[in-house]
Every structure is written in structure tokens, then in C-alpha cells.
Amino acid sequence: MALTADSTIAELLREKPESAQVLFRFGMGCLGCAIANNETIREAAQAHGIPLEEMLSALGVAEA
């Protein structure tokens, strides 16, 4: 599966478990919460005030 900005946090963690450390560095500590099942990387970046491009680069994920 190709991960993009529109992949959910849960999909990201299934495909790339090591990405949890990157998300923690951005201050996203609730990776196991119910919202992570449906929230996209794009939505999470917006909700946490993180520039999407910066987060995607750190995660090694394409925007689209």
C-alpha cells in the first residue's frame, strides 16, 4: 500500500511502525486513540498545527 497524506494514522502505523517516534517528536502522543483509526495524516497535521510538508518529509510519505 502506498502511503499518502490521506492515509490514516492507523494505516501509517501498520505500514511503518517506526513512524510512531516521528509522530511523538511532533507532539502527537495519542497514537492509539480512537481518532487515529480514522484521522488522516493531513488532518492530524492540521489539528496539531504542524506544516504538512514538514511532517510528510519526516515520515517519508508522499503528499498524494
C-alpha positions in Angstrom: 0.0 0.0 0.0 1.3 3.4 -0.9 1.0 5.8 2.0 0.0 9.4 1.3 -1.2 12.4 3.2 -4.7 11.0 3.0 -3.7 7.7 4.7 -5.0 7.3 8.2 -2.6 7.4 11.2 -3.6 3.8 11.8 -2.6 2.8 8.3 0.7 4.7 8.7 1.5 2.8 11.9 0.6 -0.6 10.4 2.8 0.0 7.4 5.6 1.9 9.1 5.6 1.2 12.9 8.8 3.2 13.3 6.8 6.3 12.3 5.4 6.4 15.9 8.7 8.0 17.0 8.4 10.7 14.3 4.8 11.5 15.4 5.9 11.7 19.1 8.6 14.2 18.1 5.8 16.4 16.6 3.9 16.2 19.9 1.3 13.6 18.8 1.2 11.3 21.8 -2.3 9.8 21.4 -1.4 7.3 18.6 -3.6 4.5 20.0 -6.7 6.6 20.5 -9.9 6.0 18.5 -9.4 9.1 16.4 -6.2 7.6 15.0 -8.2 5.0 13.3 -10.0 7.5 11.0 -7.8 10.6 11.1 -5.6 11.1 8.1 -2.0 12.3 8.3 -3.2 15.6 6.6 -6.0 16.1 9.3 -3.6 15.3 12.1 -1.0 17.8 10.9 -3.7 20.5 10.6 -5.2 19.7 14.1 -1.8 19.9 15.7 -0.6 23.0 13.8 2.2 21.1 12.0 3.2 22.1 8.5 2.0 19.2 6.4 5.1 19.2 4.1 7.4 19.0 7.2 5.5 16.1 8.6 5.4 14.2 5.3 9.1 14.7 4.8 9.9 13.4 8.3 7.7 10.4 7.7 8.9 9.7 4.2 5.4 9.9 2.8 4.2 11.4 -0.5 1.5 14.1 -0.4 -0.7 12.5 -3.0 
